Amino acid sequence: MRALLILLLLTMPSLSQAQTLLNQTLNLDTGNGVLQGSLLLPKSEQPVPVALLIAGSGPTDRNGNNPAGHNDSLKRLAQGLARQGVASLRYDKRGVGASLAAAPNERDLSVDAYVSDALAWSTRLKGDPRFSELILVGHSEGALIASLAAPKSGAAALISIAGSGRPIDEVLRAQLQGRLPPALLATSQFLIDELKAGRAHAEVPEPLQVLFRPSVQPYLISLFAYDPAAAFAAVDVPALILQGRHDIQVGVEDAEALQRAKPDARLALIDGMNHVLRIVPASAAQLASYDDPNLPLARGVLEHIQHFLRANGILPASS
């Protein structure tokens, strides 16, 4: 028994080793609402790089979760970055989670507002002496927000994870094809055409309300106005494109389109990885992973990020 106790003591991390991270809640008053986020800071006597993690579309919160699934993808990513010596700030977008009060009416949401919020967080992080270089990391629709913010953010690098390489109206058209009966598909295509042209419609069939309800149409109009590939091409800092081969929402062709737009970007395709950064089969059965926070993050995500940051001098080779 005594020998077992000694063995446990020898193998347990010391108190100082266990307390290597600071997990802090941060608030940001944008002047147009208060946003809330979570800072994860590795223990270091020197300033460390900091990643601003920008969540994807809809009511996705700082951890990568939404009402349709709790998978903690961005929380897991933040924890993995911390092990590499990279701090991170992940935040609830305005109108989501603890930042709901910043935009209680979704009619007030827009891509430009999200970009402004990313820039405000960037300024906050750039002014904090605990941090060295800023890295923008966008997941899914967040990759577009990161690309649009990058030129004014002062970031040293951009990482696009599962980001579209096509205008989002084209992505939506492709996703709806074959999933709606002909009449509803025709109506949805008409609504997409109208929103692309900047025209909202009050009358929407009940089965299409979840996608095209009048209150979300202003946001869709703002979203359809941007071309993710063109935004990515305008980024003038080193960029990494991460894409899973088993992603059923964004395809390898999107990642390749982003690289064509910015040929000096590094492209990493991860075998078996899906949209929420887990290794899963290619079948529709993978949807269970969208609601399973216990699945490990795909190893390749953090490996490629570490190699990229080292190659660009943001992380030392010994990190």
N, C-alpha and C positions, 0 to 999 in steps of 0.2 A: 504493500500500500504506500509506504514511504517512497519507494523507488518510483511508483507511478506518479506521485505528487511532484517529485523532483523533475521527472520528465515533462510534466505539464507546464511547470514553471519555466523550464528551459525553452520550451517550444512556443509559449505565449509571447506575443509582442509586448514590449515594455510600454508603460503609460505614455512616455514621450513619443514612441513610434506610433501609437494608436491615435494620438492627437496631432495628426499632420495636416488636417484640413479645417478650414474655417467655412462654415455654411451660414451665410448671412442673408437676411431679407433686405432688399433695397427698394426704395420708392423713388420715382422720378416724376416731378411735377413738370409737365410739358407746357404749362400755360394754357392748355386746353384739355385738362384732365390729368389725373395721377395714374401712372402705370406702376405695377409691382412686379418684382423679379427676384430670382434667387442667385446669389453669388456663391460659387464654390472656389475656394482659394487654397492652393497647396502651400504648406509651410515652407518658407524660403527667406533667407536673409537678403536676397537680391530681388529686384523687380522681375516678374514672370510675364510671359505672353498671356493675353486674355482673349478668349473667343466669345463673340456675341452670337448666341444661338437664336435663330429666327424660325419660328414654327410655321407649319404649312397652313393649308386653306381651312376655311370654316371655323368652327368654335374649338380649334385645337389649342390647348393651353401650353404653358411653359415646359411641361414634362413630355409633350408629344401626345397627350391624351385628349379625347373628345367624347361626347355622349355615346358614340357608336363603338368605342373601344378604349380600354385602359392598358397600354403597353409600355409606358415609361421610356419610349425610345430616346427622347432628348435628355431625360434624366440619366439614363444609362450612358449616353454619349458624354455628358458632363463629367460623370464619375470616371470614365475611361480617360478623358483628357487630363483630369487632375492627377491620375497615376503617371502621366507623361510629364508632369510639371507645367501644365497649361491651366490657368484659371478660366472660368467661364461665367457668363451672366446669361441666364435664360429667363424670359419674361412672358407674362400673359399679355397678349395683344390687347389693344383697346377694344372693349366690348366683350372680352372673354375672361372668365375666371375672376381673379381678384382685381382685374382692371376693367370689370364690367361697367363701373360708374363713369369711366372715361368716354363711353359711347353706348349708353343704354338702348339707343334706337339704331338698329342696323342700317337704317336709311342714311345715317351719317358716316358710314364707313367708306373708305376709298383706298386705292393703292397708294396714292400720294400721301395720305395721312399715315399709312403704315411705314412708308419710306421716311417721312419726317420723324416718326418715333424711333426708327432704327438710327437715324443720324443723331437724335438727342441722346440716346444711350451711348453712342460712339463718343460723343463729346464728353459725357460723364466719365467713361472709362479711360479715355485719353488723358484726362486731367487728374487721374488718380495715380499717385507716385508708387503704388504697389505694383503697377503694371508696366511692361515694356511695350512690345508691339501688339497692335490690335488685329485680330483675325475675324472676318465676317464669315459665319457658317449658316447657310440657309438650307432648309429641308423642304422639298416639294415646292409649293408656291412661295415659301420663304426664300428659295434660291433666287427667284425673280426680285423680291424685295431687297435681298442682299446685293444683287447685281446693280440695281438702280441706285442704291445708297453708296456703293463702293467709291465712286469717283470723288465724292465730297466728304467721305468719312474719315480720311486719314489712315485707313487700314493698310497694313503691310501685305495682306494676302486675302484671298476669297476662296471659300470651299463651297461648291454646289453639290448637294446630296439629293439624288432623285429629282432633279430639276427638269422641267419641260424645256425642250428645244424648239417648240412650236408655239404660236399664239394659242392662248388657252381656249378660245372658241373652237379651234380645230381639234384640240384634245377632247373637248366636251362632245363635239359631233361624233368623233370616233368611238367614244365610250358609250354613246347612246345607240349607235348603229347595232341593230340586231337585238336590242334589249327592250324595245318598245314596239307595240303594235303599229301598223302602218300609219293610222290616222294620228296617233299621238307623236310618232316620229316626225311626221310632216309638220305638225304644230310646233314641236320643239325646234326644228330647223328654221322655221319662220321666226320664232322668237329670238333665236341666236342671231339671225340676219338683222333683225330690228335692233337688238341691243348693240350689235357691232356697229350699226349706223348711229347709235346714240339715242335711240327712241325707246322709251319705256312703254309698257302695256299694262293696264289695270286688270284686264280680263285674262285669266290664266286657268286652264282646266284643272280640276282638283288633283288628278294624278301627277301633274307637273308642278304643283305648288312648292314642293320641297326644293326644287331646283330654280324655279323662276318666279317665286312669290314676289309681288310688287315691292316689298320692303327690301329685298336683296338686289333688285335690278340696278339701282344706282352703283352698287359695288361692281356688279358684273360689267356694266358699261365702262367703268374705270379700268377694270382688269383686261377686257378685250382690246383696249386701246394700245396695249404694249405687246411687243414681240420679244420674248425672252432671249432669243439668239442675238438680236440687235443690242439688247441691254448688256448681255455678256460680252459682246465684242467691244463695247466701250470701256470695259474694265482695264485699267492700265497697271495692275499689280499682278504678281504671280497668282495663278488660279489652279485649283484642283477640281476635277469632275469625278464624283463617285456615283456609280450606278450599279444596281443589282440586276443580274440576268433573269431573276425570277420575279421581277416587279410587274404586277398586273395593272398598275396605274400609269406608270411612266416607263417607256421602253428604252432599249439600248440605242435605238435610232435617235432618240431625243438627246442622249449624251453625246452621240457622234455629231449631231447637228451643232451642239454647243462648241465642240472642239473645232469644227470647221469654221465657226464664227470667230474663234480665238485660237489659232493654230498653236500658239505657244503654251496653251493650257495643258496640264497633265491629265490624261484620261485613265481612270482605273475602273475596270469592270469586274465585279465580284460575283463569282460563281455561286449560285444558290441563294443569293440575298434578295429579299423582297422589299416592299416599300417602307416597312417599319423596321428595317435593318436587321432582320432575323434570317437565318438559314432555314429554308422551308422547301417542300416540293413545289414543282411548277403548277400543280393543279389548284383548282378553286378551294380545295380543302385548307389551303394556307391561311384563309381568312380567320381561322381560329387564333392565329398568332397576333392578330390585331387587338386581341383582348386578353393577352397573356404576358404580364410584366415579368414573369419569372424566366422566360426564354433568354439565353445569353445574347448579347449583341454580336453580330457577325464580326469575327476576328479581323477580317480584312479592312474594315472601316478604320479602326484605330491604327493598324499597321501602315496603311497608305497615308493617313494623316501625319503620322510621325515621320515617315520618310520624306514627305513633302515639306514639312516644317524644317527638318534638318537640312534638306537640300537648299532651302532658301535662307538659311542662317537664322531662322526664328527660334529654333531649338538647338542647343549645342549637341554635338555628336554623341556626347556621353550621357544625354538625358535618358 
